[in-house]
């Protein structure tokens, strides 16, 4: 067969007649049906400098934090409603005559002081807690004083 002629391949699947066309023609038709290759388009973040990338990440982090704060506020409102219902039920069961306004005021006061710091009362427990926190400095200071005292005793004693 001369090199310019192409071979014909026939593939048949049962009763369906197979088309008779050269493979080279089928390949060129398949290539013609494909859309042209798109030129690479740079993404918007491709040419950002390190500072600009960090700035964008800071904005994204801030947006996430604000969303979390908003969700926490909604949860806090749900918590207030659930706490109000529970306190009203408890008051009814115990026979207390408490109004919703009084319960709302109590919940408001509780929520205002929920995350506030109050110094502990002075006493032995507070002193021991401070000693525990400062234990390394206290130990090193005592070791230094003992070393100096021992040195003075050794040299002048």
C-alpha positions as CSV (number, residue, x, y, z in Angstrom):
1,X,0.0,0.0,0.0
2,X,1.5,3.4,-0.9
3,X,2.2,5.8,1.9
4,X,-0.3,8.4,0.7
5,X,-3.3,6.1,1.1
6,X,-4.7,5.5,4.5
7,X,-6.0,2.3,5.8
8,X,-9.7,1.8,6.5
9,X,-10.6,0.2,9.8
10,X,-14.1,-1.1,10.4
11,X,-15.4,-1.6,13.9
12,X,-18.8,-3.2,14.2
13,X,-20.8,-3.7,17.3
14,X,-23.5,-6.1,16.4
15,X,-26.3,-5.1,14.0
16,X,-25.2,-1.4,13.7
17,X,-23.5,-0.8,10.4
18,X,-20.0,0.6,10.9
19,X,-18.9,3.8,9.0
20,X,-16.1,3.4,6.5
21,X,-13.8,6.3,6.8
22,X,-10.1,6.6,7.3
23,X,-8.7,7.1,10.8
24,X,-6.8,10.2,9.8
25,X,-10.0,11.8,8.7
26,X,-11.7,10.9,12.0
27,X,-8.8,12.3,14.0
28,X,-8.9,15.6,12.1
29,X,-12.6,15.8,12.6
30,X,-12.2,15.2,16.3
31,X,-9.6,17.9,16.5
32,X,-11.8,20.3,14.6
33,X,-14.6,19.8,17.1
34,X,-12.5,20.8,20.1
35,X,-12.6,24.4,21.1
36,X,-9.4,26.3,20.7
37,X,-7.1,26.3,23.7
38,X,-7.6,29.3,26.0
39,X,-4.7,31.5,26.6
40,X,-3.6,31.4,30.2
41,X,-5.3,34.3,32.1
42,X,-3.5,35.3,35.2
43,X,-5.6,35.1,38.4
44,X,-6.1,38.3,40.4
45,X,-4.0,37.1,43.2
46,X,-1.1,35.9,41.0
47,X,0.7,39.3,40.8
48,X,0.2,40.3,44.5
49,X,3.2,41.2,46.5
50,X,3.8,39.6,49.9
51,X,2.5,42.7,51.7
52,X,-0.7,42.8,49.6
53,X,-1.3,39.1,50.2
54,X,-0.9,39.5,54.0
55,X,-3.3,42.5,53.9
56,X,-5.9,40.4,52.0
57,X,-5.5,37.6,54.6
58,X,-5.9,40.1,57.4
59,X,-9.2,41.3,55.9
60,X,-10.4,37.8,55.5
61,X,-9.5,37.0,59.1
62,X,-11.2,40.1,60.4
63,X,-14.4,39.2,58.4
64,X,-14.4,35.7,60.0
65,X,-14.0,37.2,63.5
66,X,-16.9,39.6,63.0
67,X,-19.0,36.7,61.7
68,X,-18.1,34.7,64.8
69,X,-19.0,37.7,67.1
70,X,-22.4,38.0,65.4
71,X,-23.1,34.3,65.9
72,X,-22.1,34.6,69.5
73,X,-24.5,37.5,70.0
74,X,-27.3,35.3,68.5
75,X,-26.3,32.5,70.8
76,X,-26.4,34.9,73.8
77,X,-29.9,36.0,72.9
78,X,-31.0,32.3,72.7
79,X,-29.3,31.7,76.1
80,X,-31.2,34.6,77.6
81,X,-34.5,33.2,76.4
82,X,-33.7,29.7,77.6
83,X,-32.6,31.0,81.0
84,X,-35.7,33.1,81.3
85,X,-38.0,30.2,80.6
86,X,-36.1,27.9,83.0
87,X,-36.2,30.5,85.8
88,X,-39.9,31.1,85.2
89,X,-40.6,27.4,85.4
90,X,-38.5,27.1,88.6
91,X,-40.3,30.1,90.1
92,X,-43.7,28.5,89.3
93,X,-42.7,25.2,90.8
94,X,-41.3,26.7,94.0
95,X,-44.4,29.0,94.4
96,X,-42.5,32.3,94.1
97,X,-44.4,35.2,92.6
98,X,-41.7,36.6,90.3
99,X,-42.5,38.7,87.2
100,X,-40.8,38.5,83.9
101,X,-39.4,42.0,84.4
102,X,-37.7,41.0,87.6
103,X,-36.2,37.9,85.9
104,X,-35.0,39.9,82.9
105,X,-33.4,42.4,85.3
106,X,-31.7,39.5,87.2
107,X,-30.5,38.0,83.9
108,X,-29.2,41.4,82.7
109,X,-27.2,41.9,85.9
110,X,-25.8,38.4,85.7
111,X,-24.7,38.9,82.1
112,X,-23.1,42.2,82.9
113,X,-20.9,40.7,85.6
114,X,-20.4,37.4,84.0
115,X,-16.9,38.1,82.7
116,X,-15.6,40.7,85.1
117,X,-12.5,40.2,87.3
118,X,-12.7,40.7,91.0
119,X,-9.6,40.5,93.2
120,X,-9.6,37.6,95.6
121,X,-9.8,38.5,99.3
122,X,-6.5,38.7,101.1
123,X,-5.5,35.6,103.1
124,X,-3.4,32.5,103.2
125,X,-4.8,31.1,100.0
126,X,-4.0,34.2,98.1
127,X,-0.5,34.3,99.5
128,X,0.2,30.7,98.6
129,X,-1.1,31.3,95.1
130,X,1.3,34.2,94.6
131,X,4.1,32.1,96.0
132,X,3.3,29.3,93.5
133,X,3.3,31.8,90.6
134,X,6.6,33.3,91.7
135,X,8.1,29.9,92.8
136,X,11.1,30.0,90.4
137,X,12.2,33.5,91.4
138,X,11.7,32.7,95.1
139,X,13.7,29.5,94.8
140,X,16.6,31.2,92.9
141,X,16.5,34.2,95.4
142,X,16.7,31.9,98.4
143,X,19.5,29.9,96.7
144,X,21.4,33.1,96.1
145,X,21.0,34.3,99.7
146,X,22.0,30.8,101.0
147,X,25.1,30.8,98.7
148,X,26.2,34.3,99.8
149,X,25.5,33.4,103.5
150,X,27.5,30.2,103.1
151,X,30.3,32.0,101.4
152,X,30.6,34.6,104.1
153,X,30.5,31.9,106.8
154,X,33.2,29.9,105.0
155,X,35.6,32.9,104.5
156,X,35.0,34.8,107.7
157,X,33.7,32.1,110.1
